[in-house]
Amino acid sequence: MEGDLIHINEWLKPLSLLYGAGVWVRNLLFDSGVLKEHRFERPVVCIGNITVGGTGKTPHTELLLGMLLPKYKVGVLSRGYRRRSHGFHLATTSTPMDVIGDEPWQIKQKYPDAIVAVDANRRAGIERLLSDPQTRDVDVILLDDAFQHRYVRAGLNILLTDYHRLLTDDCLLPAGRLRESVSAKDRADIVIVTKCPAEMKPMDYRVIQKSLDLKPFQSLYFSTFRYRPLRRLFAEETSQAEVLSSDHHVLLLTGIASPQQMLMDLHRITRHITPMSFDDHHAFTPRDIQRIEEAFTAMQGNKRLIVTTEKDAARLHHVEGLSPIVRRHICVLPVEVEIMQGRQSEFESAVLDFVNGVR
């Protein structure tokens, strides 16, 4: 059920009050015009959240890319979390992962026709995209994880909240995982409840809709993950796929903020799953590689696999020390986002209407 992963550290709530006061003052300065928000003439779509990670921003950014790229020249601007570079960087398909970060690298590999850039200063990054001869003809810009970056006034704000950790059930850092108070949701044009189980009932939708208590101008959607066939990470042929069955014994290797829904989904296929979880954007160390090797060796059964996410695969692809047998058995589980309740076309129309209206 929704909210089933919420954990509040009650003893930290006094610190949350102090944190919340600071966030409130900052937002007041923007709302009153003391701190300036900058608008751009090109369509700018922000995909973000008000929680610390784990809502599925990258898959939803890819959903938008799939919708927009056939018609427009699309730019994706990200902070490039944990990258080993500074300032603005325009990605190519040969840019090393550590220069731009795992998520921008993943997006550029999957969508080579997209313009992918990183800059912690989103306003400066957009200005660079619009002035650089290589990118100044961009039609629309997608801002990845910039809901709190209020120096840019996006024309369309899409706010994501995890079904298992609804923002209305959470509280501010450090007691909870909210980066802003729940009232910040009022800045969103579209709210998407992500990582929903596929078998949601009508009552589930209504309960969440009532809990979120959105404004009349805001649209609410629900999304779920659809899994594509497994592919071998180190296969010479990218078309090589693996079909997961109930006979498989799986080491589920994740370095993402919220792997619980994936674990539950895979449990419907096989009950032989050993989870191995690391922090979001985790950089795998030699000790981690040793743990992976030991866990795989200890697994029972004739059909063994290591299953990981696309984001983790971006980092695993570049680590050293994996044995040949482990490399042969690492599979990537690609995900696609599906808007539920038969409203995929409605969501697509809302985004395209905005883009066309600004252009």
C-alpha positions as CSV (number, residue, x, y, z in Angstrom):
1,M,0.0,0.0,0.0
2,E,1.0,3.6,-0.4
3,G,3.3,5.0,2.4
4,D,4.5,1.5,3.3
5,L,8.2,2.6,3.2
6,I,7.8,5.7,5.3
7,H,10.1,5.9,8.3
8,I,10.1,9.0,10.4
9,N,12.9,9.6,12.9
10,E,10.8,11.3,15.6
11,W,13.8,12.4,17.7
12,L,15.1,14.5,14.7
13,K,11.9,16.5,14.3
14,P,13.2,19.6,16.1
15,L,16.0,19.7,13.5
16,S,13.4,19.4,10.8
17,L,11.7,22.5,12.2
18,L,14.9,24.4,11.8
19,Y,15.5,23.1,8.3
20,G,11.9,23.9,7.3
21,A,12.3,27.5,8.6
22,G,15.3,28.0,6.3
23,V,13.5,26.5,3.3
24,W,10.4,28.7,4.1
25,V,12.6,31.9,4.1
26,R,14.2,30.9,0.8
27,N,10.9,30.3,-0.9
28,L,9.5,33.5,0.5
29,L,12.4,35.4,-1.1
30,F,11.5,33.9,-4.5
31,D,7.7,34.4,-4.0
32,S,8.2,38.1,-3.1
33,G,10.6,38.7,-6.0
34,V,13.7,39.4,-3.8
35,L,15.3,36.4,-5.5
36,K,14.7,36.5,-9.2
37,E,13.3,33.6,-11.3
38,H,14.3,33.7,-14.9
39,R,12.0,32.7,-17.7
40,F,13.2,31.5,-21.1
41,E,11.5,31.9,-24.5
42,R,12.0,28.2,-25.3
43,P,9.8,25.6,-23.7
44,V,11.3,24.4,-20.4
45,V,9.9,21.3,-18.7
46,C,11.1,20.4,-15.2
47,I,10.9,16.8,-14.0
48,G,11.6,16.7,-10.3
49,N,10.5,15.9,-6.8
50,I,10.6,17.3,-3.3
51,T,12.0,14.1,-1.7
52,V,15.6,12.8,-1.5
53,G,15.9,10.5,-4.5
54,G,14.0,7.4,-5.6
55,T,11.0,8.6,-7.5
56,G,12.0,7.5,-11.0
57,K,13.1,10.8,-12.6
58,T,15.3,9.3,-15.2
59,P,12.7,6.8,-16.6
60,H,10.2,9.6,-16.7
61,T,12.7,11.9,-18.5
62,E,13.1,9.0,-21.0
63,L,9.3,8.8,-21.4
64,L,9.3,12.5,-22.4
65,L,12.2,12.0,-24.7
66,G,10.4,9.2,-26.5
67,M,7.4,11.5,-27.0
68,L,9.3,14.6,-28.1
69,L,12.3,13.5,-30.1
70,P,10.4,12.4,-33.2
71,K,9.2,16.0,-33.6
72,Y,11.6,18.3,-31.8
73,K,15.3,18.9,-31.1
74,V,15.4,18.1,-27.3
75,G,17.9,19.1,-24.8
76,V,18.3,17.4,-21.4
77,L,20.1,19.5,-18.7
78,S,21.1,17.7,-15.5
79,R,23.2,18.5,-12.5
80,G,25.3,15.4,-13.2
81,Y,25.3,14.1,-9.6
82,R,28.7,12.7,-8.4
83,R,30.5,13.4,-11.6
84,R,34.2,14.2,-11.6
85,S,34.0,17.5,-13.5
86,H,32.8,21.0,-12.8
87,G,30.7,23.6,-14.6
88,F,29.0,23.1,-18.0
89,H,29.8,20.0,-20.1
90,L,28.1,18.9,-23.3
91,A,28.0,15.1,-23.7
92,T,28.7,13.0,-26.7
93,T,28.2,9.2,-27.0
94,S,31.9,8.8,-26.2
95,T,32.0,11.0,-23.1
96,P,33.2,9.0,-20.1
97,M,30.6,8.3,-17.5
98,D,32.5,9.9,-14.7
99,V,32.6,13.2,-16.5
100,I,28.8,13.7,-16.7
101,G,27.4,11.2,-14.2
102,D,25.6,7.9,-14.5
103,E,22.1,9.1,-15.3
104,P,23.1,11.6,-18.1
105,W,25.4,9.0,-19.5
106,Q,22.6,6.5,-19.6
107,I,20.3,8.9,-21.3
108,K,22.9,9.8,-24.0
109,Q,23.6,6.2,-24.7
110,K,19.9,5.4,-25.1
111,Y,19.0,8.6,-27.0
112,P,22.1,9.7,-29.0
113,D,20.0,12.2,-30.9
114,A,19.2,14.1,-27.7
115,I,21.3,17.0,-26.5
116,V,22.6,16.0,-23.1
117,A,24.4,18.5,-20.9
118,V,25.3,18.9,-17.2
119,D,25.6,22.0,-15.1
120,A,24.8,22.5,-11.5
121,N,23.8,26.1,-12.3
122,R,20.6,25.4,-14.4
123,R,20.2,29.0,-15.5
124,A,23.8,29.2,-16.7
125,G,23.4,25.8,-18.4
126,I,20.3,26.9,-20.3
127,E,21.9,30.1,-21.4
128,R,24.9,28.1,-22.6
129,L,22.7,25.7,-24.6
130,L,20.9,28.6,-26.2
131,S,24.1,30.4,-27.2
132,D,26.3,27.6,-28.2
133,P,26.4,27.1,-32.0
134,Q,26.0,23.4,-31.6
135,T,22.9,23.6,-29.5
136,R,21.2,27.0,-29.9
137,D,18.5,25.6,-32.2
138,V,17.2,23.3,-29.4
139,D,13.4,23.3,-29.5
140,V,12.6,22.2,-25.9
141,I,14.7,21.7,-22.7
142,L,14.1,19.1,-20.1
143,L,15.4,19.9,-16.6
144,D,16.2,16.8,-14.7
145,D,15.7,17.1,-10.9
146,A,15.4,20.9,-10.8
147,F,12.1,21.5,-8.9
148,Q,14.1,23.3,-6.1
149,H,16.2,25.2,-8.5
150,R,13.9,28.2,-8.6
151,Y,16.3,30.6,-10.3
152,V,14.8,29.0,-13.5
153,R,11.0,29.4,-13.9
154,A,10.0,26.3,-15.9
155,G,6.9,26.6,-18.1
156,L,5.8,23.1,-17.1
157,N,6.6,21.6,-13.7
158,I,6.1,17.8,-13.4
159,L,6.4,16.6,-9.8
160,L,7.0,13.0,-9.0
161,T,6.1,11.2,-5.8
162,D,6.7,7.5,-5.0
163,Y,3.6,5.3,-4.4
164,H,5.4,3.7,-1.5
165,R,6.5,7.0,0.0
166,L,3.9,9.6,-0.8
167,L,5.1,13.1,0.0
168,T,1.9,13.7,2.0
169,D,2.9,10.9,4.4
170,D,6.5,12.1,4.8
171,C,8.2,14.9,6.7
172,L,11.1,17.3,6.3
173,L,14.8,16.4,6.5
174,P,16.4,15.1,8.6
175,A,13.5,13.3,10.3
176,G,12.0,12.3,7.0
177,R,13.1,12.7,3.3
178,L,11.3,15.8,2.2
179,R,13.5,18.6,0.8
180,E,10.6,21.1,1.1
181,S,7.3,21.1,2.9
182,V,4.3,19.4,1.4
183,S,2.9,22.7,0.3
184,A,5.6,23.0,-2.3
185,K,3.5,20.6,-4.4
186,D,1.3,23.6,-5.3
187,R,4.0,24.8,-7.7
188,A,3.5,21.7,-9.9
189,D,1.4,21.7,-13.0
190,I,1.3,17.9,-13.2
191,V,1.8,15.4,-10.4
192,I,2.7,11.8,-11.1
193,V,2.5,9.0,-8.5
194,T,5.3,6.7,-9.7
195,K,6.2,3.0,-9.2
196,C,2.6,2.0,-8.7
197,P,1.8,-1.7,-8.6
198,A,0.1,-2.8,-11.9
199,E,-2.9,-4.2,-10.1
200,M,-4.1,-1.0,-8.4
201,K,-7.9,-0.9,-7.7
202,P,-10.2,2.1,-8.3
203,M,-10.3,2.7,-4.5
204,D,-6.5,3.0,-4.4
205,Y,-6.6,5.8,-6.9
206,R,-9.3,7.6,-5.0
207,V,-7.5,7.4,-1.7
208,I,-4.3,8.8,-3.1
209,Q,-6.1,11.5,-5.0
210,K,-7.8,12.6,-1.8
211,S,-4.6,12.5,0.2
212,L,-2.7,14.7,-2.3
213,D,-5.5,17.3,-2.3
214,L,-4.3,19.0,-5.5
215,K,-5.5,22.4,-6.8
216,P,-8.1,22.5,-9.6
217,F,-5.5,23.6,-12.1
218,Q,-3.2,20.6,-11.4
219,S,-3.4,17.3,-13.2
220,L,-2.8,13.9,-11.5
221,Y,-1.5,10.8,-13.2
222,F,-0.3,7.4,-12.0
223,S,2.6,5.5,-13.6
224,T,4.0,2.0,-13.4
225,F,7.2,0.3,-14.6
226,R,7.1,-2.1,-17.6
227,Y,10.1,-4.3,-17.8
228,R,11.8,-5.0,-21.1
229,P,13.7,-8.3,-21.7
230,L,16.9,-8.8,-19.8
231,R,20.1,-8.2,-21.7
232,R,23.6,-9.3,-20.9
233,L,25.7,-6.4,-19.8
234,F,29.0,-7.6,-21.3
235,A,27.5,-9.5,-24.3
236,E,29.2,-8.8,-27.7
237,E,25.8,-8.7,-29.3
238,T,23.5,-6.2,-27.7
239,S,20.5,-8.2,-29.0
240,Q,21.4,-11.2,-26.7
241,A,18.5,-11.5,-24.1
242,E,17.7,-13.7,-21.2
243,V,14.2,-14.8,-20.2
244,L,13.7,-14.9,-16.4
245,S,11.9,-17.9,-15.1
246,S,10.8,-19.4,-11.8
247,D,13.9,-21.6,-11.9
248,H,16.3,-18.8,-11.8
249,H,18.2,-17.9,-8.7
250,V,18.8,-14.1,-8.8
251,L,21.3,-11.8,-7.1
252,L,19.5,-8.4,-7.4
253,L,22.2,-5.9,-7.4
254,T,21.1,-2.3,-7.0
255,G,22.6,1.1,-6.2
256,I,19.4,3.1,-6.4
257,A,17.4,5.0,-3.8
258,S,14.2,2.8,-3.9
259,P,14.6,-0.7,-5.2
260,Q,11.6,-2.2,-3.3
261,Q,9.1,-2.1,-6.2
262,M,11.5,-3.9,-8.5
263,L,12.1,-6.5,-5.8
264,M,8.4,-7.1,-5.4
265,D,7.9,-7.3,-9.2
266,L,10.7,-9.9,-9.6
267,H,9.3,-11.9,-6.7
268,R,6.3,-12.6,-8.9
269,I,8.5,-14.4,-11.3
270,T,10.9,-16.2,-9.0
271,R,11.1,-16.5,-5.2
272,H,14.8,-17.2,-5.4
273,I,16.1,-13.7,-5.0
274,T,19.0,-12.4,-2.9
275,P,19.0,-8.6,-2.7
276,M,22.3,-6.7,-2.5
277,S,21.6,-3.0,-2.1
278,F,23.9,0.0,-2.1
279,D,23.3,3.7,-1.7
280,D,22.0,5.7,-4.7
281,H,24.7,6.5,-7.3
282,H,27.1,4.2,-5.4
283,A,30.7,4.0,-6.7
284,F,31.6,0.3,-6.6
285,T,34.9,-0.3,-4.7
286,P,37.2,-3.4,-4.9
287,R,35.6,-4.5,-1.6
288,D,32.1,-4.3,-3.2
289,I,33.3,-6.3,-6.2
290,Q,34.6,-9.0,-3.7
291,R,31.2,-9.1,-2.0
292,I,29.5,-9.5,-5.3
293,E,31.8,-12.3,-6.3
294,E,31.3,-14.1,-3.0
295,A,27.5,-13.7,-3.1
296,F,27.3,-15.1,-6.6
297,T,29.5,-18.0,-5.7
298,A,27.4,-18.9,-2.7
299,M,24.1,-18.9,-4.8
300,Q,22.5,-22.3,-5.3
301,G,20.8,-23.7,-8.4
302,N,21.9,-24.4,-12.0
303,K,20.4,-21.2,-13.4
304,R,22.0,-18.2,-11.7
305,L,21.9,-14.6,-12.7
306,I,23.0,-11.2,-11.4
307,V,20.2,-8.7,-12.3
308,T,20.9,-4.9,-12.1
309,T,19.3,-1.7,-13.2
310,E,20.3,0.4,-16.2
311,K,21.7,3.1,-13.9
312,D,23.9,0.6,-12.0
313,A,25.0,-0.9,-15.3
314,A,26.4,2.4,-16.3
315,R,28.8,2.2,-13.4
316,L,29.4,-1.6,-13.4
317,H,30.4,-1.4,-17.1
318,H,33.5,0.6,-16.1
319,V,34.6,-1.2,-12.9
320,E,37.6,-3.5,-12.8
321,G,38.1,-6.8,-11.0
322,L,34.9,-8.7,-12.1
323,S,35.8,-12.3,-12.8
324,P,34.9,-13.7,-16.3
325,I,32.1,-15.9,-14.9
326,V,30.5,-13.0,-13.0
327,R,30.7,-10.8,-16.1
328,R,29.0,-13.5,-18.2
329,H,26.1,-13.6,-15.7
330,I,25.3,-9.9,-15.2
331,C,22.1,-8.9,-16.8
332,V,20.5,-5.5,-17.1
333,L,16.7,-5.0,-16.5
334,P,15.5,-2.1,-18.7
335,V,12.4,-0.3,-17.6
336,E,9.8,1.8,-19.4
337,V,7.2,4.0,-17.8
338,E,3.6,3.5,-18.6
339,I,0.9,6.0,-17.6
340,M,-1.9,4.1,-16.0
341,Q,-5.7,4.2,-16.3
342,G,-5.5,4.4,-20.1
343,R,-4.3,8.0,-19.9
344,Q,-1.0,7.8,-21.8
345,S,-2.4,9.8,-24.8
346,E,-3.9,12.4,-22.5
347,F,-0.6,12.9,-20.7
348,E,1.3,13.1,-24.1
349,S,-1.2,15.7,-25.3
350,A,-0.8,17.8,-22.2
351,V,3.0,17.9,-22.7
352,L,2.8,18.5,-26.5
353,D,0.2,21.3,-26.1
354,F,2.5,23.1,-23.7
355,V,5.5,22.7,-26.1
356,N,3.5,23.8,-29.1
357,G,1.9,26.7,-27.2
358,V,5.3,28.2,-26.2
359,R,6.9,27.6,-29.6
